[in-house]
Amino acid sequence: MSGNKKRKNPILALVLSGLLPGLGQLYNNQILKGLLFFALNVVLSYMSYRPFVSFLNSWSSFLDSPPEMSQLLKLLIYSVAATVILIAAMIDAKMSADRINALNGAK
């Protein structure tokens, strides 16, 4: 049972979630929450693929015709959403590690 009282490093949890959303939660033994953040990241990455490719293709012919704005807007929306999820995962991982340490009496 002493393994459950192991101190969690809040900075490590934050950095891990910054590298891959959900990884900090897995470090904190919050499996479902970590998988949820990871799944959201994968879904947004998948949804961003087509607008990103469309933007790249239009970039090569930028002088002939401007990029399609609907694809650019989608890419912007998905990028903002992914950034929000990344920041939320980082904050949650740090706060959860702090909370775990406080509940376990670790200083």
Solvent accessible surface area in square Angstrom, and as a share of the most:
residue,aa,sasa,rsa
1,M,209,0.93
2,S,98,0.63
3,G,60,0.58
4,N,119,0.61
5,K,129,0.55
6,K,140,0.59
7,R,122,0.44
8,K,23,0.10
9,N,72,0.37
10,P,17,0.11
11,I,106,0.54
12,L,74,0.37
13,A,0,0.00
14,L,48,0.24
15,V,72,0.41
16,L,37,0.18
17,S,0,0.00
18,G,28,0.27
19,L,132,0.66
20,L,66,0.33
21,P,9,0.06
22,G,1,0.01
23,L,61,0.31
24,G,0,0.00
25,Q,0,0.00
26,L,63,0.31
27,Y,60,0.23
28,N,4,0.02
29,N,109,0.56
30,Q,42,0.19
31,I,94,0.48
32,L,150,0.75
33,K,66,0.28
34,G,0,0.00
35,L,93,0.46
36,L,105,0.52
37,F,27,0.11
38,F,82,0.34
39,A,48,0.37
40,L,69,0.35
41,N,34,0.18
42,V,72,0.41
43,V,76,0.44
44,L,20,0.10
45,S,66,0.42
46,Y,174,0.66
47,M,81,0.36
48,S,23,0.15
49,Y,148,0.56
50,R,185,0.67
51,P,4,0.03
52,F,93,0.39
53,V,50,0.29
54,S,32,0.21
55,F,45,0.19
56,L,89,0.44
57,N,98,0.50
58,S,22,0.14
59,W,147,0.51
60,S,99,0.64
61,S,43,0.27
62,F,91,0.38
63,L,175,0.87
64,D,127,0.66
65,S,56,0.36
66,P,104,0.65
67,P,13,0.08
68,E,105,0.47
69,M,130,0.58
70,S,55,0.35
71,Q,31,0.14
72,L,53,0.26
73,L,103,0.51
74,K,91,0.39
75,L,29,0.14
76,L,106,0.53
77,I,95,0.48
78,Y,37,0.14
79,S,53,0.34
80,V,83,0.48
81,A,33,0.26
82,A,33,0.26
83,T,70,0.40
84,V,91,0.52
85,I,26,0.13
86,L,56,0.28
87,I,88,0.45
88,A,44,0.34
89,A,0,0.00
90,M,49,0.22
91,I,91,0.46
92,D,31,0.16
93,A,0,0.00
94,K,68,0.29
95,M,107,0.48
96,S,0,0.00
97,A,0,0.00
98,D,58,0.30
99,R,118,0.43
100,I,37,0.19
101,N,10,0.05
102,A,79,0.61
103,L,143,0.71
104,N,45,0.23
105,G,57,0.55
106,A,28,0.22
107,K,207,0.88
